């Protein structure tokens, strides 16, 4: 169990250092991913940007993801599952409209550090989050990044479900995961302190990351 997101990031930084990636670019998924990314940036002396992906919540329980959306509107979701739980197309469209509004708000909040398409090409990208449960957000992020020609993609998280990792392994170059689980609870179950973060707090972690990188 991790003490908090910073502790998890410190441990993950050691694992990532073993990959010896040349001039990696860390892309954190806010909010929690920025707290995990801060000690990684210090260890690897790497720039941190933000990768915005918004999960699509189950209509009866928004905390349970049934898909994810990227800034360009691209989606990852399981059509059979969505129809199987009785979500009609009209209701699903309403959910998507709300997700799109939320995503645009998140883009505005992090506008100055959101990754730009041209920053990805030819770079070793490390996607960081505080954990992976269903995997929809990470799958959408990887699919979106591949459009822009990175040299490699590494997914780095403290904890993740094994069935999701099996799918991601086929899509990325490296997986850095400290705790892999066959039976997965909520991400917060693997942290002693997993408090809700605000955008302001997340941006503070980014400022820390910027200060920790020694400029040449």
C-alpha positions as CSV (number, residue, x, y, z in Angstrom):
1,X,0.0,0.0,0.0
2,X,1.3,3.5,-0.9
3,X,1.3,6.3,1.7
4,X,0.1,8.8,-0.8
5,X,0.5,9.8,-4.5
6,X,3.9,11.4,-3.9
7,X,5.2,8.2,-2.2
8,X,3.9,6.2,-5.2
9,X,5.6,8.6,-7.6
10,X,9.0,8.2,-5.8
11,X,8.8,4.4,-6.1
12,X,7.7,4.6,-9.7
13,X,10.5,7.0,-10.6
14,X,13.1,4.4,-9.6
15,X,11.4,1.8,-11.9
16,X,11.3,4.3,-14.8
17,X,15.0,5.3,-14.4
18,X,15.8,1.7,-15.3
19,X,14.4,2.2,-18.8
20,X,17.0,4.8,-19.6
21,X,14.7,6.8,-21.9
22,X,16.4,9.7,-23.7
23,X,14.8,13.0,-22.9
24,X,11.4,11.7,-22.0
25,X,8.3,13.8,-21.9
26,X,5.9,13.0,-19.0
27,X,2.2,13.4,-19.6
28,X,0.2,13.4,-16.5
29,X,-3.5,12.7,-16.4
30,X,-5.1,15.2,-14.0
31,X,-5.7,15.5,-11.3
32,X,-4.0,12.7,-9.4
33,X,-1.5,12.0,-12.1
34,X,0.2,15.3,-11.5
35,X,1.0,14.4,-7.9
36,X,2.5,11.1,-9.0
37,X,4.4,12.7,-11.8
38,X,6.2,15.4,-9.7
39,X,8.8,13.1,-8.1
40,X,9.2,11.3,-11.4
41,X,10.1,14.6,-13.1
42,X,12.6,15.3,-10.4
43,X,14.3,11.9,-10.8
44,X,14.3,11.9,-14.6
45,X,14.8,15.6,-15.0
46,X,11.9,15.6,-17.5
47,X,9.3,18.1,-18.6
48,X,5.7,17.4,-17.4
49,X,2.7,18.2,-19.5
50,X,-1.0,17.4,-19.1
51,X,-2.9,14.8,-21.1
52,X,-6.7,15.5,-20.9
53,X,-8.9,12.4,-21.1
54,X,-12.4,12.3,-19.5
55,X,-14.0,9.1,-18.5
56,X,-17.6,8.4,-19.5
57,X,-19.5,7.4,-16.3
58,X,-22.1,4.7,-15.9
59,X,-25.5,6.3,-15.9
60,X,-26.4,4.8,-12.6
61,X,-23.0,5.2,-11.0
62,X,-20.8,7.9,-12.6
63,X,-17.7,6.7,-10.7
64,X,-17.7,3.5,-12.8
65,X,-16.3,4.1,-16.2
66,X,-17.9,2.7,-19.4
67,X,-15.6,4.6,-21.7
68,X,-13.5,7.7,-22.2
69,X,-13.2,10.7,-24.5
70,X,-10.2,12.7,-25.8
71,X,-10.1,16.4,-26.7
72,X,-10.7,15.7,-30.4
73,X,-13.9,13.9,-29.5
74,X,-12.5,10.4,-30.2
75,X,-14.0,7.7,-27.9
76,X,-13.1,4.4,-26.4
77,X,-16.1,2.4,-25.2
78,X,-17.7,-1.0,-25.3
79,X,-20.8,-0.8,-27.5
80,X,-22.0,-4.2,-26.4
81,X,-21.6,-3.3,-22.8
82,X,-23.4,0.0,-23.2
83,X,-26.4,-1.6,-24.9
84,X,-26.3,-4.6,-22.6
85,X,-26.9,-2.4,-19.5
86,X,-29.9,-0.9,-21.2
87,X,-28.5,2.6,-22.1
88,X,-30.5,3.9,-25.1
89,X,-28.7,5.9,-27.7
90,X,-30.5,9.2,-26.7
91,X,-29.4,8.7,-23.1
92,X,-25.9,7.9,-24.1
93,X,-25.7,11.0,-26.3
94,X,-26.7,13.1,-23.3
95,X,-23.9,11.5,-21.2
96,X,-21.5,12.3,-24.0
97,X,-22.6,15.9,-24.2
98,X,-21.9,16.3,-20.5
99,X,-18.5,14.6,-20.8
100,X,-17.7,17.0,-23.6
101,X,-18.6,20.0,-21.5
102,X,-16.6,18.7,-18.6
103,X,-13.6,18.0,-20.9
104,X,-13.7,21.5,-22.3
105,X,-13.7,22.9,-18.7
106,X,-10.7,20.8,-17.8
107,X,-8.9,21.9,-21.0
108,X,-9.4,25.5,-20.0
109,X,-8.2,24.9,-16.4
110,X,-4.9,23.4,-17.7
111,X,-4.7,25.2,-21.0
112,X,-1.1,26.5,-20.4
113,X,0.3,23.0,-19.9
114,X,-1.9,20.8,-22.1
115,X,0.2,18.7,-24.5
116,X,0.3,20.0,-28.1
117,X,0.3,17.6,-31.0
118,X,3.7,18.7,-32.3
119,X,5.3,18.1,-28.9
120,X,4.7,14.3,-29.2
121,X,6.4,13.5,-32.5
122,X,9.7,11.7,-32.1
123,X,9.6,11.9,-28.3
124,X,9.6,9.1,-25.6
125,X,6.3,9.7,-23.9
126,X,5.5,8.5,-20.4
127,X,1.8,8.6,-19.4
128,X,1.4,8.9,-15.7
129,X,-1.8,8.4,-13.6
130,X,-2.4,7.4,-10.0
131,X,-3.9,4.0,-11.0
132,X,-5.8,2.1,-13.7
133,X,-9.1,0.4,-12.9
134,X,-11.2,-0.1,-16.1
135,X,-8.5,1.2,-18.4
136,X,-10.8,3.2,-20.7
137,X,-9.1,6.5,-20.0
138,X,-5.6,5.1,-20.6
139,X,-6.6,3.3,-23.7
140,X,-8.1,6.4,-25.2
141,X,-5.0,8.4,-24.3
142,X,-2.7,5.8,-26.0
143,X,-4.9,5.7,-29.1
144,X,-4.8,9.5,-29.3
145,X,-1.1,9.8,-28.8
146,X,-0.3,7.3,-31.5
147,X,-1.7,9.6,-34.1
148,X,1.2,12.1,-33.5
149,X,4.2,9.8,-34.0
150,X,5.9,9.4,-30.7
151,X,9.2,7.4,-30.6
152,X,7.8,5.2,-27.8
153,X,4.9,5.2,-25.3
154,X,5.4,4.1,-21.7
155,X,2.4,3.7,-19.3
156,X,3.5,4.3,-15.7
157,X,1.1,3.8,-12.8
158,X,1.5,2.7,-9.2
159,X,-1.4,0.1,-9.4
160,X,-3.5,-1.5,-12.1
161,X,-5.8,-4.4,-12.9
162,X,-4.1,-7.3,-14.7
163,X,-6.8,-7.8,-17.3
164,X,-6.4,-4.1,-18.3
165,X,-2.6,-4.4,-18.4
166,X,-2.9,-7.4,-20.7
167,X,-4.7,-5.2,-23.3
168,X,-2.4,-2.2,-22.8
169,X,0.7,-4.4,-23.3
170,X,-0.2,-4.9,-26.9
171,X,-0.5,-1.2,-27.5
172,X,2.5,0.4,-25.8
173,X,6.3,-0.1,-25.7
174,X,6.7,-0.3,-21.9
175,X,4.6,-0.8,-18.8
176,X,5.9,0.4,-15.4
177,X,3.5,-0.8,-12.8
178,X,4.4,-1.4,-9.1
179,X,1.3,-3.3,-8.0
180,X,-0.6,-5.6,-10.3
181,X,-3.9,-7.0,-9.2
182,X,-6.1,-9.9,-10.4
183,X,-9.0,-8.7,-8.3
184,X,-9.1,-4.9,-8.4
185,X,-10.9,-2.6,-6.0
186,X,-11.1,1.2,-6.4
187,X,-7.7,2.9,-7.0
188,X,-8.0,4.6,-3.6
189,X,-8.0,1.3,-1.8
190,X,-4.3,0.9,-2.4
191,X,-3.4,4.3,-0.8
192,X,-3.4,5.2,2.9
193,X,-4.1,8.8,1.9
194,X,-6.0,9.3,-1.4
195,X,-7.8,12.5,-0.8
196,X,-9.8,14.3,-3.5
197,X,-7.6,16.9,-5.3
198,X,-8.6,20.2,-6.7
199,X,-7.3,21.7,-9.9
200,X,-5.5,24.3,-7.9
201,X,-3.7,21.6,-5.9
202,X,-2.9,19.6,-9.0
203,X,-1.3,22.7,-10.6
204,X,0.8,23.2,-7.5
205,X,2.3,19.8,-8.1
206,X,3.1,20.9,-11.7
207,X,4.9,24.0,-10.4
208,X,6.9,21.8,-8.1
209,X,7.8,19.6,-11.1
210,X,8.9,22.7,-13.1
211,X,11.1,23.8,-10.2
212,X,12.7,20.4,-9.7
213,X,14.0,20.2,-13.3
214,X,17.5,21.7,-13.6
215,X,17.7,23.8,-16.8
216,X,20.9,23.4,-18.9
